[in-house]
Each structure stands twice: as structure tokens, then as C-alpha cells.
């Protein structure tokens, strides 16, 4: 190559723009002025949500929780009683859900709130949600050997506060943040080898919301038998306490509430991001809700096949981890996403549980132990759900119901992208070679700090 040609090539290399990458994005976001801007945005976002809270005291879903507690104190069965008769005098929003769909254990835990005025009960419930969110955030980001710098932790914390499903969770006064904290503790205790404590905590999460039961498959596949047995024992003990506290008559009618979750109305709503509900809606969009028996059978087959496919891919990914034991818990976040997808019903606020795989991927990407496609899938999922929530009503005004449903179904696509991200992360072979290093054995689930709360086995 002549000197002139070499000079030309060198000049082109200098002039060529740097390729945009996840690392460049992180470096940009971690600049001081960007961190300040993100926290200002998060502060305004939370301020708007909190300013709206006084008007939410009588709205879903807290209204149904509170009416159920009052019903039990009156000696009524909240799975059978018409809760609107309790809610209407208190100006609580109940219809169309006139019976509770919560688990018996959740009803038992929430029952004491019925002794309080609704405003006081709401404030205490909101304070519990704030405390559990802070605890979950600290546990996810605060591990000493996570490898995250302080600016990056601040960026991720702000991103968590700006996550659109968290806004839905706050507005609905839901319970999934509490489940998030429990599942984070399960992950940490599994990382520390405290399988009995992890199993008991998972049992409590299952008793409160049922759908985390899918994580029992994860324990089974990874041969964490002590945790699995502890989960079974914990569910038995919690069941006994629940029956003693509520009575068998209420517990046995839980099936009535469970049936409401798969009735036509909840399934038809695009904010229901469960896999089965999405597949069902596809059939209804194409052929109407009144399906002939043959097509309805095909719908049920499609729902079952899609669930089996998700389970199959997830099992395959988990078995690809080191010895199938998933020593670094890389597949744990994947199964958290699966638990939401396979739930009979899963509203958008369930997606706050995706903080677990998202932070796992962020930690790995920060260490260069994650393929870029996984991180970009996280970014796409994060922003798509925000666009879906923010644009669905404007879409209805512009294009009617058709455009509304197209935009609103972006919520499930966001869930699917979260699954893709967690799946790609789990099967990434680079995790196997970078899991042991200066930061310790557990790349993605560092042990709890010394002063973290403990549980007796």
C-alpha cells in the first residue's frame, strides 16, 4: 500500500463515526448532568402520581381489597357476597367486579385494614408499598460486588421509578411490589445457599398471589430439592393458618374468585398481558367473541400449545446453564417472566416483577458478560410499554377502536420482548466463562449485605 493510500485510509478511519452501542448509551446516561436530569424527571413523575392519590382512595383495586375486608368483618363471604352493597354506601368503585378475586391468604392478611377508615387504611397500604419498593430496589442494586458504579446505580434506580407499569401499580394500589420484594429475597437466599428460607418465602408469595407457583418448576429443573420441599411445607402451614383464620367455607369458595379472572371481560382487555388471554384475543379479533365449538376448541389448543412452547424454551434455556444447576441464577429472571406470562390473568402492573431480569441483564452487560441483543430487547420492552400506555387513548381518538387495540396490544409485545431478553441472557455462553472472578462466585445474584434481614429455616 502506498503512503498516499495509507494516509487516505487512516483519514477515513478517523472521520468514521463511532458505532452506537449499549456501552456508549450507559456512558452517556452516567454523566452527572444526565443523572440529575433523570432524577428530576423521576421526581416529577412520582409527584404527579402522588398528587393523584387522594382521588384514588375509592378506586380500583384498593376499593375491592377494602370492601372484601369489611365484608369479612360483617361475617360475609367476599367470594359470594355482592361487594357493591358494601362499597356503594362508602362510595367505593366496585362494579363490574362484585366479588373478590384475591387468594384466601391475601384476604386474611388484609382483613385488619377493615377495622380502619378507608383513608387511613389507604395511607398505610401506600406506605407499605413505598417501603417494599425501596427495599427491593436496594437489594437489586445495592450488592457490594454487583460491579455497578454509583452513577449507574442512580441511573437504574431512576429508570425503575420511571417504568410505566410502576405508575399503574401505584394508581391501582396493587400488591405486586410486595411480591417483587419476596422474589428478590428468594433469589438472594438461593444465591447464599439458604434454600429452606428461600422455599418458605416463595411459599408465602404463592399463597398471596398464586402465579409465582410457576417458579417451583425452576426449583425442580435446577435440582434445588430442599427449596422445593420447603415451599411445599410452607404452603401447607400457610394453608392451615389461613383456614383457621378465615374458615373453610371461605377458603373452599376461592374457586369462584378464580373463575372470574378467566371470564370474558378480563380476558378481552388488552391490558391483560397473560399469554393465554392474548392468544384468545387474537381469535376474537379475527372471528368474533362468539366462537363456534370447533373454533373454540382450536383456541384452547392454541392457548395450551403456546404455554407448552414457552415452558419448553424456558426448560431448554435453564438446562443450558452450567450442569443445569444454574449456579449463578441466570435463569431465575427468565422464570419470573414466565410466571407472569402463564398466569391466568396478568395486568400491566405485574410487569414490575421484570425489574429482576432487567437488573440481572444490566449487571451482566456492565461487565461485558451479556450479548447486546439481550440488552436492546430490554430497552425495547421498557420503552414499548410506555408508548402503549401513553398512546392508546390518543390512538382511539384518532383511529377508533381498531387503532386503540393495535396500540394497546403493544403491552403484550413488551412482555414478549422481556421474555426474549431473559431467554437470550440465559443461553449466553459468555456467562459461563465470566461467572467466577474478582466479584465473587455469583455474578448476578450477589450475597446479601451482612446487615440484611435473615429468616430462620
Secondary structure, DSSP 4 states (H G I P E B T S, - for coil): --HHHHHHHHHHHHHSPPPP-HHHHHHHHTSHHHHHHHHHHHHHHHHHHHHTGGGGTTSTTHHHHHHHHHHHHTT--TTTS-THHHHTTTT---TT--S--S-HHHHHHHGGGGGS-HHHHHHHHHHHHHHHHHHHHHHHH--TTS---HHHHHHHHHHHHH-HHHHHHHHHT-SHHHHHHHHHHHHHHHHTT-HHHHHHHHHHHHHHHSGGGGHHHHHHHTT-HHHHHHHHHHHHHHHHHHHHHH-HHHHHTHHHHHHHHTSHHHHH-TTB--HHHHHHHHHHHHH-SS--HHHHHHHHHHHHHHHHHHHHHHHHHHHTSGGGS-TT-TTHHHHHHHHHHTSS--BGGGGGGGHHHHHHHHHHHHTT-S-HHHHHHHHHHHHHHHHHHHHHHHHHHHHHHHHHHHHHTHHHHHHHHHHHHHHHHHT-THHHHHSSBTTBS-SSSPPPPTTS-----
